[in-house]
Amino acid sequence: TVRQFSSFEPPRLFDYETVTSNLTVSDAIESVESAFGALARGQVDVPMPMHIEVKESEMAGPGDCHIKGGYIAGQPTFTVKLATVSFYKNAAKGLPPGSGVFCVVNAVNGAPLAVMQENRFMTDLRTGAAGAVAVKHCTNESQTKVGFIGCGAIARIMARAVAAVRPNVEGVAYAFAGADEFASDMTKELDVPFTVASSAQDLCQQSDIIFTQTPGGEFVLELDWLPKDRPVTIIASGSDQPTKQELPNDVLAASKYVSDLTKQTSKVGELRGPLQAGVMKEEDVYAELGEIVNGDKPGREGNELIVVDLTGTGAQDAAIGQVAWDKLSKL
């Protein structure tokens, strides 16, 4: 005899417009903060990311695909995310250089609940939320001048995230292109004054908090540019694969270094460079961000240089996936 089973309901499909019109970075901050805490307690199953390189040929590429996922213990869903980036030939066709979908799965019965066409929007939200968590736990109230090196989509999300947790700040921007537009737009949107720096060095000398979100192909600042007489926190989010590094090894070695997930930053984040150069060891990692969230270790203690290395974790994807499902499933 053949066993008969009931079939699962098909997953709901949420298109890009629905996703972007119903979710904000503020929706994600609390859940991502909680996810970092759970990650540090060992309550999140986060496999290492999968990376597929699509080499340029007559038929395809160039481009990259990242697949991440995770399950936070006790949550009713888990998430698997596929994101594509660096498909630069798309520009000639009027298309963005990347795309992406989240698959949110019922953690009770294993049935896919939703496929969310987010085209990196939800990825950017959870990255911004991580930036907000870093500001909350690794800076103090005296750090009020926030610099942004790189002024693309991630910088805008980071600026919104900072405003959500530290409203009384000023912004300063620098980029090879787009800084003026970024500063003007953020000033109007956030009602926070933004100015444009003349150089990355000028930005560093003005700033107490420095966000770096560039393609990661070259170093964006130098140790000598950073003020020594006041606290500085660098929050780096541009490195997410082994070919990228935004911060020089001496900056990382001189810092109180905080990772989002050390097993990941040591392979694809800023930590990889100084480890390979022999100027840092994994034992030099001060803490994972979740340890600071949980109060196991203090964050900002004095005028020390802090670097927070955000490579993006499956825990964040699981958190934003749950938030999105809770909100969008009610539509």
C-alpha positions as CSV (number, residue, x, y, z in Angstrom):
1,T,0.0,0.0,0.0
2,V,1.1,3.6,-0.6
3,R,0.9,5.9,2.4
4,Q,-1.2,9.0,1.8
5,F,-0.1,12.4,3.1
6,S,-1.8,15.7,3.1
7,S,0.1,18.3,1.1
8,F,1.5,21.5,2.5
9,E,0.0,24.9,1.5
10,P,2.2,26.6,-1.1
11,P,4.4,29.3,0.2
12,R,3.1,32.9,-0.1
13,L,5.0,35.1,-2.5
14,F,5.7,38.7,-1.4
15,D,7.0,40.9,-4.2
16,Y,9.6,43.6,-3.9
17,E,7.1,46.5,-3.6
18,T,5.2,44.7,-0.8
19,V,8.4,44.0,1.1
20,T,9.9,47.5,0.8
21,S,6.7,49.4,1.6
22,N,6.0,47.5,4.8
23,L,9.4,47.0,6.5
24,T,11.9,49.6,8.0
25,V,15.2,49.3,9.7
26,S,13.5,50.2,13.0
27,D,11.4,47.1,12.7
28,A,14.6,45.0,12.7
29,I,16.7,46.5,15.5
30,E,15.2,44.9,18.5
31,S,15.0,41.4,16.9
32,V,18.6,41.6,15.6
33,E,19.9,42.7,19.0
34,S,18.1,39.7,20.5
35,A,19.6,37.5,17.8
36,F,23.1,38.6,18.6
37,G,22.5,37.7,22.3
38,A,21.2,34.3,21.4
39,L,24.1,33.7,19.0
40,A,26.6,34.4,21.8
41,R,24.7,32.0,24.1
42,G,25.0,29.2,21.6
43,Q,21.3,29.3,20.8
44,V,21.5,29.9,17.1
45,D,22.4,27.3,14.4
46,V,24.4,29.3,11.9
47,P,26.3,27.4,9.2
48,M,29.1,29.0,7.4
49,P,27.9,31.0,4.3
50,M,28.1,29.4,0.9
51,H,29.7,31.5,-1.8
52,I,29.3,30.8,-5.5
53,E,31.5,32.7,-7.9
54,V,30.1,33.1,-11.4
55,K,33.2,33.8,-13.5
56,E,32.8,35.9,-16.6
57,S,32.3,34.1,-19.8
58,E,30.4,34.5,-23.0
59,M,27.4,32.8,-21.4
60,A,27.4,34.3,-17.9
61,G,28.8,36.6,-15.2
62,P,30.7,38.1,-13.7
63,G,28.9,37.9,-10.4
64,D,28.7,36.3,-7.0
65,C,26.1,34.5,-5.0
66,H,25.9,34.3,-1.2
67,I,23.7,31.8,0.6
68,K,23.2,32.3,4.4
69,G,20.7,31.0,6.9
70,G,20.0,30.3,10.5
71,Y,17.7,29.1,13.2
72,I,17.2,30.9,16.6
73,A,16.2,28.3,19.2
74,G,12.6,28.6,20.3
75,Q,11.5,30.7,17.2
76,P,8.6,29.4,15.1
77,T,10.5,29.9,11.8
78,F,14.0,29.7,10.3
79,T,15.3,31.5,7.2
80,V,17.5,30.7,4.2
81,K,18.6,33.6,2.1
82,L,20.1,33.8,-1.4
83,A,21.7,37.1,-2.5
84,T,23.5,37.9,-5.7
85,V,25.9,40.7,-6.1
86,S,28.5,42.2,-8.5
87,F,26.6,41.3,-11.7
88,Y,28.1,44.5,-13.1
89,K,27.0,43.9,-16.7
90,N,23.4,44.4,-15.6
91,A,24.0,48.2,-15.7
92,A,24.0,48.1,-19.5
93,K,20.6,46.5,-19.5
94,G,19.2,49.0,-17.0
95,L,19.2,46.4,-14.2
96,P,20.7,46.5,-10.7
97,P,23.9,44.5,-10.0
98,G,22.3,42.1,-7.7
99,S,19.1,40.5,-6.4
100,G,17.9,38.2,-3.6
101,V,15.1,36.2,-2.0
102,F,14.4,35.1,1.6
103,C,12.7,31.8,2.2
104,V,11.0,31.7,5.6
105,V,10.3,28.2,6.7
106,N,7.9,26.8,9.4
107,A,10.2,25.4,12.1
108,V,7.4,23.1,13.4
109,N,6.7,21.1,10.3
110,G,9.5,22.2,7.8
111,A,7.1,23.7,5.2
112,P,8.2,26.8,3.4
113,L,5.9,29.7,4.5
114,A,7.0,32.5,2.2
115,V,9.3,33.5,-0.5
116,M,10.2,37.2,-0.2
117,Q,11.6,39.0,-3.2
118,E,13.7,41.5,-1.4
119,N,16.5,42.3,-3.8
120,R,18.9,42.8,-0.9
121,F,16.5,45.2,0.9
122,M,16.0,42.9,3.9
123,T,19.7,42.1,3.9
124,D,20.4,45.9,4.0
125,L,17.8,46.3,6.9
126,R,19.4,43.6,9.0
127,T,22.9,45.1,8.3
128,G,21.7,48.5,9.4
129,A,20.1,47.0,12.5
130,A,23.5,45.4,13.3
131,G,25.0,48.9,12.9
132,A,22.5,50.3,15.4
133,V,23.3,47.5,17.9
134,A,27.0,48.3,17.5
135,V,26.3,52.0,18.2
136,K,24.1,51.2,21.2
137,H,26.7,48.9,22.8
138,C,30.1,50.1,21.6
139,T,29.8,53.9,21.8
140,N,28.8,56.4,24.4
141,E,26.8,59.6,24.5
142,S,29.8,61.8,23.9
143,Q,30.3,60.3,20.5
144,T,28.0,62.6,18.5
145,K,29.8,63.1,15.1
146,V,29.1,60.2,12.8
147,G,31.2,59.7,9.6
148,F,30.2,57.6,6.6
149,I,33.0,56.5,4.2
150,G,31.0,55.2,1.2
151,C,27.6,56.7,0.5
152,G,25.6,54.1,-1.2
153,A,22.5,52.1,-0.1
154,I,24.1,50.6,3.0
155,A,25.2,54.1,4.2
156,R,21.6,55.3,4.0
157,I,20.4,52.4,6.0
158,M,23.2,52.9,8.6
159,A,22.3,56.6,8.9
160,R,18.6,55.7,9.5
161,A,19.7,53.1,12.1
162,V,21.9,55.5,14.0
163,A,19.1,58.0,14.1
164,A,16.8,55.4,15.6
165,V,19.1,54.7,18.6
166,R,21.1,58.0,18.9
167,P,19.0,60.9,17.5
168,N,21.2,63.8,18.7
169,V,24.1,63.4,16.3
170,E,25.6,65.1,13.3
171,G,26.7,63.4,10.1
172,V,29.7,63.8,7.8
173,A,30.1,62.0,4.5
174,Y,32.9,61.1,2.1
175,A,32.9,59.1,-1.1
176,F,34.4,59.2,-4.5
177,A,30.9,59.9,-5.8
178,G,27.5,60.5,-4.2
179,A,28.5,62.2,-1.0
180,D,26.8,65.5,-1.7
181,E,23.5,63.8,-2.6
182,F,23.7,61.5,0.4
183,A,24.3,64.4,2.8
184,S,21.5,66.4,1.4
185,D,19.0,63.6,1.4
186,M,19.9,62.4,4.9
187,T,19.7,66.0,6.3
188,K,16.2,66.3,4.9
189,E,15.0,62.8,5.8
190,L,16.4,62.5,9.3
191,D,16.3,66.2,10.3
192,V,20.0,65.7,11.3
193,P,22.7,68.0,9.9
194,F,25.1,66.3,7.4
195,T,28.2,67.9,5.9
196,V,30.6,66.6,3.2
197,A,34.3,66.1,4.1
198,S,37.1,67.1,1.8
199,S,38.8,63.7,2.1
200,A,38.7,60.4,4.1
201,Q,41.4,61.8,6.4
202,D,39.3,65.0,7.0
203,L,36.3,62.8,7.8
204,C,38.3,60.6,10.3
205,Q,39.7,63.7,12.1
206,Q,36.1,65.0,12.6
207,S,34.3,61.8,13.5
208,D,33.7,59.9,16.8
209,I,31.9,57.0,15.0
210,I,33.0,55.9,11.5
211,F,31.0,53.7,9.3
212,T,32.8,52.1,6.4
213,Q,30.7,50.5,3.7
214,T,32.7,50.3,0.5
215,P,33.3,47.5,-2.0
216,G,36.3,46.6,0.1
217,G,38.9,46.5,-2.7
218,E,41.3,48.9,-0.9
219,F,41.9,50.4,2.5
220,V,39.7,53.4,3.3
221,L,41.6,55.0,6.2
222,E,44.9,55.0,8.1
223,L,45.7,54.6,11.8
224,D,47.4,58.0,11.9
225,W,44.2,59.7,10.7
226,L,42.3,58.7,13.8
227,P,42.1,61.0,16.8
228,K,44.0,59.8,19.9
229,D,42.4,62.2,22.5
230,R,38.8,60.9,22.3
231,P,36.9,57.7,21.8
232,V,36.6,56.4,18.3
233,T,34.4,53.5,17.1
234,I,34.8,52.1,13.6
235,I,31.9,50.0,12.3
236,A,33.0,48.2,9.2
237,S,30.5,46.3,7.0
238,G,32.2,46.2,3.6
239,S,34.1,42.9,3.9
240,D,32.0,39.7,3.4
241,Q,34.4,37.6,1.3
242,P,38.1,36.7,1.3
243,T,39.0,39.2,-1.4
244,K,37.8,42.3,0.6
245,Q,39.4,44.4,3.4
246,E,38.5,48.0,4.3
247,L,40.8,48.5,7.3
248,P,44.6,48.2,7.4
249,N,46.1,45.5,9.6
250,D,47.6,48.1,12.0
251,V,44.2,49.7,12.7
252,L,42.8,46.3,13.6
253,A,45.7,45.3,15.7
254,A,45.6,48.6,17.6
255,S,41.9,48.2,18.4
256,K,39.6,46.5,20.8
257,Y,38.3,44.3,18.1
258,V,34.6,43.1,18.2
259,S,33.3,40.6,15.6
260,D,29.8,39.7,14.7
261,L,30.9,36.1,14.5
262,T,34.5,35.3,14.9
263,K,34.5,32.0,12.9
264,Q,33.1,34.1,10.0
265,T,35.2,37.3,10.3
266,S,38.3,35.2,10.5
267,K,37.5,33.8,7.0
268,V,35.7,36.6,5.1
269,G,35.9,39.7,7.3
270,E,38.4,42.3,8.4
271,L,40.0,39.9,10.8
272,R,41.3,37.7,8.0
273,G,44.0,40.1,6.9
274,P,45.8,40.6,10.3
275,L,45.5,36.8,11.0
276,Q,47.2,36.0,7.7
277,A,49.9,38.6,8.3
278,G,50.6,37.3,11.8
279,V,49.9,40.6,13.6
280,M,46.8,39.2,15.3
281,K,45.6,35.9,16.6
282,E,42.0,34.8,17.3
283,E,42.8,35.1,21.0
284,D,43.1,38.9,20.3
285,V,39.4,39.2,19.6
286,Y,38.0,41.1,22.5
287,A,34.4,39.9,22.1
288,E,31.7,38.9,19.8
289,L,29.0,41.6,19.6
290,G,26.5,39.3,21.3
291,E,28.7,38.9,24.4
292,I,28.5,42.7,24.8
293,V,24.7,42.7,24.2
294,N,24.4,40.1,27.0
295,G,26.5,42.1,29.4
296,D,29.2,39.4,29.6
297,K,31.8,41.9,28.6
298,P,31.7,45.7,28.6
299,G,31.6,47.7,25.4
300,R,33.0,51.2,25.5
301,E,35.1,51.7,28.6
302,G,37.3,54.8,27.9
303,N,39.1,56.4,25.0
304,E,40.1,53.2,23.4
305,L,39.8,52.5,19.6
306,I,37.0,50.0,19.0
307,V,36.5,48.2,15.7
308,V,33.2,46.3,15.1
309,D,33.4,44.0,12.2
310,L,30.0,43.2,10.6
311,T,30.1,40.5,8.0
312,G,26.4,39.6,8.3
313,T,25.3,36.4,10.0
314,G,22.5,33.9,9.5
315,A,21.2,34.9,12.9
316,Q,20.4,38.3,11.5
317,D,18.7,36.8,8.5
318,A,16.6,34.5,10.8
319,A,15.7,37.5,12.9
320,I,14.6,39.7,10.0
321,G,12.9,36.8,8.3
322,Q,10.7,36.3,11.5
323,V,9.9,40.0,11.7
324,A,9.0,40.1,8.0
325,W,6.8,37.0,8.3
326,D,5.0,38.4,11.4
327,K,4.3,41.6,9.6
328,L,3.6,40.6,6.0
329,S,1.6,37.5,6.8
330,K,-1.1,39.7,8.2
331,L,-1.6,41.6,4.9
